[in-house]
Amino acid sequence: MTFQSNLCEQVWAPFATSVTTTTVSAILCIVTVPGNLLICWAVIWNPTKNLKTPFNYLVLNLAIADFIVGAVTEPVFVGYHASEALKHPVLGVRWVVYTSYFMTSTASVLSIMALAVNRYQVATSNRIERGKISSAVATSVALWTCSLSLPLLYLAFGFYLLAFIFANTAVMVSIGVLIFVNYRIYHSLQEHDKNSEHIRSSWERQKHMKREKKITVSFLLIIISFLACAVPSLVMIYVINLCSTCSCVLIHWFRDLQYLFLLLNSATNQFLYAWRMRSFRAAFRTIPVIQWLARPFIGNKIDQACSQTDTLSGAAVRQVDHESGGKLT
């Protein structure tokens, strides 16, 4: 078992592999770009005046990273693997895929770490506070500075070695954050709920804790989703780098699948947080196109509500008539 002894870089990938990767990348691109663009617009434009919080600014970093995946990495993937299927030269555009891969993956991991710190600060605070916007902005600048710098290491170490190191680091960090959030932060939220009755009224306290718990659960789902995609990708990277007897067909399938797992994660993040939060959905509904698309569903709900009201009113009238008739008798 020799490290990087069978990368098959000079062997053409099977036609089925290239076509599958092209098709899946195109579908993921269609899903990833619009949703994450909406999230970026909602936080920056803030149409409902309640989205500019430190946590949402950190979520914005994750949305920007996912948007870059959909707008840059996935279209290049489509072109790259379509050309590969047609046996056209493709080695010249690999650097675009590799640099985008490392930049967005680094931004995702660092965003998860920053979100964990934000959750811990909220959970251990004795007051209703969400932190400072300036701190979130400074964190975002540092995050993207690191994310833009890491792809430079690709020139020194090569893609597969750097991907091997990065994937191991990302999985270990994510597991650590998952354990930290699940036990320490959620426990702190429970204790904070018990010890803060003298600070807030019962209704305000319950509303605040319900919101914070929902945000924390969404954050947990983001970490779990990242691990669900990163662990299989890590296993495939181990096979690519260490299996000296594997066929080039298997190596090419694993090479593409370990990419696709991470692209899938970029497509799902939007549904795990923004689309679950009422504040984001309210912001999305201010867009005329979404208002028009949602009108049939809203109309059906109104009709159902009116029907239920009419039914209840009719039942009440019949009850009154029955009671009146009984009295007259």
C-alpha positions as CSV (number, residue, x, y, z in Angstrom):
1,M,0.0,0.0,0.0
2,T,1.9,3.0,-1.3
3,F,0.7,6.6,-1.0
4,Q,-0.5,8.1,-4.3
5,S,0.8,5.2,-6.4
6,N,-2.3,4.8,-8.6
7,L,-4.0,8.1,-9.4
8,C,-4.8,7.2,-13.0
9,E,-4.4,10.8,-14.1
10,Q,-3.3,9.8,-17.6
11,V,-6.2,7.3,-18.1
12,W,-9.5,8.5,-19.6
13,A,-12.5,8.2,-17.2
14,P,-15.3,5.8,-18.3
15,F,-18.0,7.5,-20.5
16,A,-20.7,6.6,-17.9
17,T,-18.7,8.3,-15.1
18,S,-18.3,11.5,-17.0
19,V,-22.0,11.6,-18.1
20,T,-23.2,10.9,-14.6
21,T,-21.1,13.6,-13.1
22,T,-22.1,16.1,-15.7
23,T,-25.8,15.4,-15.2
24,V,-25.7,15.5,-11.4
25,S,-23.5,18.6,-11.4
26,A,-26.0,20.4,-13.6
27,I,-28.9,19.5,-11.4
28,L,-27.1,20.6,-8.3
29,C,-26.2,23.9,-9.9
30,I,-29.8,24.6,-10.6
31,V,-30.7,23.9,-7.0
32,T,-27.7,25.6,-5.4
33,V,-27.5,29.0,-7.1
34,P,-31.1,30.5,-6.7
35,G,-31.5,29.5,-3.1
36,N,-28.2,30.7,-1.8
37,L,-28.5,33.9,-3.9
38,L,-31.8,34.5,-2.1
39,I,-30.2,34.1,1.3
40,C,-27.4,36.5,0.4
41,W,-30.0,39.0,-0.9
42,A,-32.1,38.7,2.2
43,V,-29.3,39.3,4.7
44,I,-27.7,42.1,2.8
45,W,-30.9,43.9,1.7
46,N,-32.8,43.0,4.9
47,P,-36.3,43.8,3.6
48,T,-38.0,42.8,6.9
49,K,-35.5,44.7,9.1
50,N,-34.8,41.7,11.4
51,L,-32.1,39.7,9.6
52,K,-29.0,41.7,10.3
53,T,-27.8,39.6,13.3
54,P,-24.3,38.2,13.9
55,F,-25.5,34.7,13.4
56,N,-27.1,35.5,10.1
57,Y,-23.9,37.4,9.0
58,L,-22.0,34.2,9.7
59,V,-24.7,32.2,7.8
60,L,-24.1,34.6,4.9
61,N,-20.5,33.4,4.7
62,L,-21.8,29.8,4.3
63,A,-24.3,31.0,1.7
64,I,-21.6,32.9,-0.3
65,A,-19.4,29.8,-0.3
66,D,-22.3,27.6,-1.5
67,F,-23.2,30.2,-4.1
68,I,-19.6,30.1,-5.4
69,V,-19.9,26.4,-5.6
70,G,-23.1,26.7,-7.7
71,A,-21.9,29.6,-9.9
72,V,-18.3,28.6,-10.5
73,T,-17.4,25.0,-9.4
74,E,-20.4,23.2,-10.7
75,P,-20.6,24.9,-14.2
76,V,-16.9,24.2,-14.6
77,F,-17.6,20.6,-13.5
78,V,-20.3,20.3,-16.2
79,G,-18.0,21.6,-18.9
80,Y,-15.0,19.6,-17.7
81,H,-16.8,16.2,-17.6
82,A,-18.8,16.9,-20.8
83,S,-15.5,17.4,-22.5
84,E,-14.0,14.4,-20.8
85,A,-17.0,12.3,-22.1
86,L,-16.2,13.5,-25.6
87,K,-12.5,12.8,-25.1
88,H,-11.5,16.4,-25.5
89,P,-8.5,17.8,-23.6
90,V,-9.5,18.8,-20.0
91,L,-6.3,19.0,-18.0
92,G,-6.0,22.8,-18.6
93,V,-9.1,23.7,-16.6
94,R,-8.4,21.5,-13.5
95,W,-6.9,24.4,-11.6
96,V,-10.2,26.2,-11.6
97,V,-12.0,23.2,-10.1
98,Y,-9.3,22.6,-7.5
99,T,-8.9,26.2,-6.3
100,S,-12.7,26.7,-6.1
101,Y,-12.9,23.4,-4.2
102,F,-10.4,24.3,-1.5
103,M,-11.6,27.9,-1.2
104,T,-15.3,27.0,-0.7
105,S,-14.6,24.0,1.5
106,T,-12.3,26.1,3.8
107,A,-15.0,28.8,4.0
108,S,-17.6,26.1,4.9
109,V,-15.5,24.6,7.7
110,L,-14.5,28.0,9.2
111,S,-18.1,29.2,9.0
112,I,-19.2,26.1,11.0
113,M,-16.5,26.9,13.6
114,A,-17.6,30.6,13.8
115,L,-21.3,29.6,14.1
116,A,-20.4,27.3,17.0
117,V,-18.6,30.1,18.8
118,N,-21.7,32.3,18.2
119,R,-24.0,29.7,19.6
120,Y,-21.8,29.2,22.7
121,Q,-21.8,33.0,23.3
122,V,-25.5,33.1,23.1
123,A,-26.0,30.0,25.3
124,T,-23.8,31.3,28.1
125,S,-25.0,34.9,28.1
126,N,-27.2,36.1,31.0
127,R,-28.9,38.6,28.8
128,I,-30.9,38.7,25.6
129,E,-28.2,39.6,23.2
130,R,-27.0,38.3,19.9
131,G,-23.5,39.7,19.9
132,K,-22.1,42.6,17.9
133,I,-22.3,43.0,14.1
134,S,-18.8,44.4,14.0
135,S,-17.4,41.2,15.5
136,A,-19.2,39.1,13.0
137,V,-17.9,41.3,10.1
138,A,-14.3,41.0,11.5
139,T,-14.7,37.2,11.7
140,S,-16.0,37.1,8.1
141,V,-13.0,39.1,6.8
142,A,-10.6,36.7,8.6
143,L,-12.5,33.7,7.4
144,W,-12.3,34.7,3.8
145,T,-8.7,35.7,4.1
146,C,-7.9,32.2,5.2
147,S,-10.2,30.7,2.5
148,L,-8.6,32.6,-0.3
149,S,-5.1,31.8,0.9
150,L,-5.4,28.0,1.2
151,P,-5.7,27.3,-2.5
152,L,-2.2,28.6,-2.9
153,L,-1.0,25.5,-1.0
154,Y,-2.4,23.4,-3.9
155,L,0.4,24.7,-6.0
156,A,3.0,23.4,-3.5
157,F,1.5,20.1,-2.4
158,G,-0.7,19.1,-5.3
159,F,-4.4,18.4,-5.2
160,Y,-4.7,14.9,-3.8
161,L,-2.2,15.3,-0.9
162,L,-3.8,18.6,0.1
163,A,-7.3,17.1,-0.2
164,F,-6.2,14.2,1.9
165,I,-4.9,16.5,4.7
166,F,-7.8,18.9,4.4
167,A,-10.5,16.2,4.5
168,N,-9.1,14.6,7.6
169,T,-8.9,18.0,9.3
170,A,-12.4,19.0,8.3
171,V,-14.0,15.8,9.5
172,M,-12.2,15.9,12.9
173,V,-13.1,19.6,13.4
174,S,-16.7,18.9,12.5
175,I,-17.0,16.0,14.8
176,G,-15.5,18.1,17.6
177,V,-17.9,21.0,16.9
178,L,-20.9,18.5,16.8
179,I,-20.0,17.1,20.2
180,F,-19.4,20.6,21.6
181,V,-22.7,22.0,20.4
182,N,-24.8,18.9,21.2
183,Y,-23.6,18.7,24.8
184,R,-22.2,22.0,26.0
185,I,-24.3,24.6,24.1
186,Y,-27.7,22.9,24.3
187,H,-27.1,22.1,28.0
188,S,-26.2,25.8,28.6
189,L,-29.4,26.9,26.8
190,Q,-31.4,24.7,29.2
191,E,-29.7,26.1,32.3
192,H,-30.0,29.6,30.9
193,D,-33.7,29.0,30.5
194,K,-34.1,28.0,34.2
195,N,-31.9,30.8,35.6
196,S,-33.2,33.8,33.7
197,E,-36.8,34.1,35.0
198,H,-35.9,37.2,37.0
199,I,-34.6,39.0,33.9
200,R,-37.5,38.6,31.5
201,S,-41.2,38.1,31.7
202,S,-42.4,34.5,31.1
203,W,-43.7,35.1,27.6
204,E,-40.6,37.0,26.4
205,R,-38.3,34.4,28.0
206,Q,-40.2,31.5,26.3
207,K,-40.2,33.3,22.9
208,H,-36.5,34.0,23.1
209,M,-35.5,30.5,24.2
210,K,-37.7,28.9,21.5
211,R,-36.0,31.0,18.8
212,E,-32.5,30.2,20.1
213,K,-33.2,26.5,20.4
214,K,-34.6,26.4,16.9
215,I,-31.5,28.2,15.6
216,T,-29.2,25.7,17.5
217,V,-31.1,22.7,16.1
218,S,-30.7,24.1,12.5
219,F,-27.0,24.6,13.2
220,L,-26.8,21.0,14.4
221,L,-28.5,19.8,11.1
222,I,-25.9,21.8,9.1
223,I,-23.0,20.0,10.9
224,I,-24.7,16.6,10.6
225,S,-25.3,17.2,6.9
226,F,-21.6,18.3,6.4
227,L,-20.4,15.1,8.1
228,A,-22.8,12.9,6.2
229,C,-21.2,14.2,3.0
230,A,-17.6,14.7,4.2
231,V,-17.1,11.2,5.8
232,P,-17.9,9.2,2.6
233,S,-15.8,11.7,0.6
234,L,-12.9,11.1,3.1
235,V,-13.2,7.4,2.7
236,M,-13.0,7.7,-1.1
237,I,-9.9,10.0,-0.8
238,Y,-8.2,7.3,1.3
239,V,-9.0,4.8,-1.4
240,I,-7.7,7.1,-4.1
241,N,-4.4,7.8,-2.3
242,L,-3.7,4.4,-0.7
243,C,-5.1,1.7,-2.9
244,S,-2.4,0.5,-5.3
245,T,-4.4,-2.4,-6.7
246,C,-7.7,-0.7,-7.5
247,S,-8.6,-0.4,-11.1
248,C,-8.7,3.0,-12.8
249,V,-12.4,2.7,-13.3
250,L,-12.9,2.6,-9.5
251,I,-10.4,5.4,-9.0
252,H,-12.3,7.6,-11.5
253,W,-15.7,6.9,-10.0
254,F,-14.4,7.7,-6.5
255,R,-12.6,10.8,-7.7
256,D,-15.9,12.2,-9.1
257,L,-18.1,10.9,-6.2
258,Q,-16.0,12.5,-3.5
259,Y,-16.5,15.8,-5.3
260,L,-20.3,15.3,-5.8
261,F,-20.8,14.5,-2.1
262,L,-19.4,18.0,-1.2
263,L,-21.4,19.6,-4.0
264,L,-24.5,18.0,-2.5
265,N,-23.8,19.5,0.9
266,S,-23.6,23.0,-0.7
267,A,-27.1,22.4,-2.2
268,T,-28.7,21.2,1.0
269,N,-27.4,23.9,3.5
270,Q,-30.0,26.4,2.4
271,F,-32.9,24.0,3.4
272,L,-31.4,23.2,6.8
273,Y,-31.5,26.8,8.1
274,A,-32.8,29.7,6.0
275,W,-35.9,27.9,4.6
276,R,-36.8,26.6,8.1
277,M,-36.7,30.1,9.7
278,R,-39.8,32.2,9.6
279,S,-37.8,35.5,9.3
280,F,-36.1,34.3,6.1
281,R,-39.3,33.0,4.6
282,A,-41.0,36.4,5.3
283,A,-38.1,38.2,3.5
284,F,-38.3,35.8,0.5
285,R,-42.1,36.5,0.2
286,T,-41.3,40.2,-0.4
287,I,-40.0,39.3,-3.8
288,P,-42.8,39.9,-6.4
289,V,-42.0,36.6,-8.3
290,I,-42.2,34.6,-5.1
291,Q,-45.4,36.4,-4.2
292,W,-46.9,35.4,-7.5
293,L,-45.8,31.8,-7.2
294,A,-47.1,31.6,-3.6
295,R,-50.5,33.2,-4.4
296,P,-52.3,29.9,-5.2
297,F,-51.1,28.3,-2.0
298,I,-52.0,31.4,0.0
299,G,-55.4,31.5,-1.7
300,N,-56.1,27.9,-0.8
301,K,-55.2,28.5,2.8
302,I,-57.6,31.5,2.9
303,D,-60.3,29.5,1.3
304,Q,-59.8,26.7,3.8
305,A,-59.9,29.2,6.7
306,C,-63.1,30.8,5.4
307,S,-64.7,27.4,4.9
308,Q,-63.8,26.4,8.5
309,T,-65.1,29.8,9.7
310,D,-68.4,29.3,7.8
311,T,-68.7,25.7,9.1
312,L,-68.1,26.9,12.7
313,S,-70.6,29.8,12.3
314,G,-73.2,27.5,10.8
315,A,-72.8,25.1,13.7
316,A,-73.1,27.9,16.2
317,V,-76.3,29.2,14.5
318,R,-77.8,25.8,14.5
319,Q,-76.9,25.3,18.2
320,V,-78.5,28.7,19.1
321,D,-81.7,27.8,17.0
322,H,-81.9,24.5,18.8
323,E,-81.5,26.0,22.2
324,S,-84.1,28.7,21.4
325,G,-86.5,26.2,20.1
326,G,-86.1,24.1,23.2
327,K,-86.9,27.1,25.4
328,L,-90.0,28.0,23.4
329,T,-91.3,24.5,23.6
